Amino acid sequence: MSQELIYSIFKLVWGRRATERNESVEVVDLEAGDRTKKNRQTTANSNALKLSCELIRIFVTEAVQRSGLIAEAEGINNIEPTHLERVLPQLLLDF
């Protein structure tokens, strides 16, 4: 999973939360150094970003594996959304 993609998602979420709370947030683009004119700075440490990417990768891999086991037990070759719905509660508790 791309660190740039995860960082873009984080920036999008931070911006939306600030808008919902009627706050202003300064989002800093780590690579370009661009700053938007807002009051509070929100950024991600590069190590935290790497860790977030790895955690998301492991979470998705585990979700696919567990869903695959359920599909296999039902004799189905493809994972369907219902398989994912069945494993998510326990998966969220495990993480």
Secondary structure as UniProt FT lines:
FT   HELIX           3..20
FT   TURN            21..22
FT   STRAND          25..28
FT   TURN            30..32
FT   STRAND          40..42
FT   HELIX           46..73
FT   TURN            74..75
FT   HELIX           81..94
//
